[in-house]
Amino acid sequence: MRSLHGIRAAAVAMLRADGDPRADFDACALALSELISNAIRHGPAGTIEVTLDWSGPQPKLAVRDGGRGFPLRITLPDGRAEGGRGLFLVSRLVGPPDVVCDDGGCTVSVLLPVQRCKRA
């Protein structure tokens, strides 16, 4: 088991190692933190799987938990609401999330706005 801080640090180190240095790595780190925090807060107790796949042009971050799913709503909630800002924040930082649920749980994924650094 790793801490949220450790996972975030490892992911950002991977992005920085291969990514264009002009990318907004802080936005990527915040989006990662938000998706994991949502899985902890809203999913059932158990395993949370985090993957960072850079086999395409942009890295794909995916967070999976054992939850039943939820309606994807990317709007800013009423100012009096205590929660509901997470996916709105993620969508503003890195782009709209994709949610896929099946019998085993739900996966929320985003493409991170990082391009590979062109090597000489």
Protein Blocks (a to p, Z undefined) as FASTA:
>chain_A
ZZfklmmmmmmmmmmmmmcfkbcfklmmmmmmmmmmmmmmmmccddddddddfkbmbdcd
ddddfbebdcdddddddfkbmghklmmmmmmmnopcdddddfkbccddddddbdddddZZ
